[in-house]
Amino acid sequence: MVVPRMGGARYIGPEILDDVHYRLKFMRGSKVIWVDVDGRTGAIVGRTGD
């Protein structure tokens, strides 16, 4: 659900934040982008590094 919305950025992997949220890591060029996602709904709740 989130990966197609990242505009071609390369998916690196996940990180568990707590019982409900997780962080997906992506690379675009030499920049890392972190996307925080609500695991219940798949909604993006935060994004940094873009």
Contacts in CASP RR format, 6 or more apart in sequence:
PFRMAT RR
TARGET T0000
AUTHOR 0000-0000-0000
METHOD contacts of the structure
MODEL  1
MVVPRMGGARYIGPEILDDVHYRLKFMRGSKVIWVDVDGRTGAIVGRTGD
1 42 0 8 1.000
2 24 0 8 1.000
2 35 0 8 1.000
2 37 0 8 1.000
2 42 0 8 1.000
2 44 0 8 1.000
3 11 0 8 1.000
3 24 0 8 1.000
5 44 0 8 1.000
6 26 0 8 1.000
6 28 0 8 1.000
6 33 0 8 1.000
6 35 0 8 1.000
8 28 0 8 1.000
9 26 0 8 1.000
9 27 0 8 1.000
9 28 0 8 1.000
9 33 0 8 1.000
10 26 0 8 1.000
10 27 0 8 1.000
10 28 0 8 1.000
11 24 0 8 1.000
11 25 0 8 1.000
11 26 0 8 1.000
12 25 0 8 1.000
12 26 0 8 1.000
12 27 0 8 1.000
12 32 0 8 1.000
13 24 0 8 1.000
13 25 0 8 1.000
14 22 0 8 1.000
14 23 0 8 1.000
14 24 0 8 1.000
14 25 0 8 1.000
15 22 0 8 1.000
15 23 0 8 1.000
15 24 0 8 1.000
15 25 0 8 1.000
16 22 0 8 1.000
17 23 0 8 1.000
17 36 0 8 1.000
20 38 0 8 1.000
20 39 0 8 1.000
20 40 0 8 1.000
21 36 0 8 1.000
21 37 0 8 1.000
21 38 0 8 1.000
21 39 0 8 1.000
21 45 0 8 1.000
22 36 0 8 1.000
22 37 0 8 1.000
22 39 0 8 1.000
23 34 0 8 1.000
23 35 0 8 1.000
23 36 0 8 1.000
23 37 0 8 1.000
24 34 0 8 1.000
24 35 0 8 1.000
24 37 0 8 1.000
25 32 0 8 1.000
25 33 0 8 1.000
25 34 0 8 1.000
25 35 0 8 1.000
26 32 0 8 1.000
26 33 0 8 1.000
26 34 0 8 1.000
26 35 0 8 1.000
27 33 0 8 1.000
28 50 0 8 1.000
31 49 0 8 1.000
31 50 0 8 1.000
32 49 0 8 1.000
33 47 0 8 1.000
33 48 0 8 1.000
33 49 0 8 1.000
33 50 0 8 1.000
34 47 0 8 1.000
34 48 0 8 1.000
34 49 0 8 1.000
35 44 0 8 1.000
35 46 0 8 1.000
35 47 0 8 1.000
36 44 0 8 1.000
36 45 0 8 1.000
36 46 0 8 1.000
36 47 0 8 1.000
37 43 0 8 1.000
37 44 0 8 1.000
37 45 0 8 1.000
38 45 0 8 1.000
END
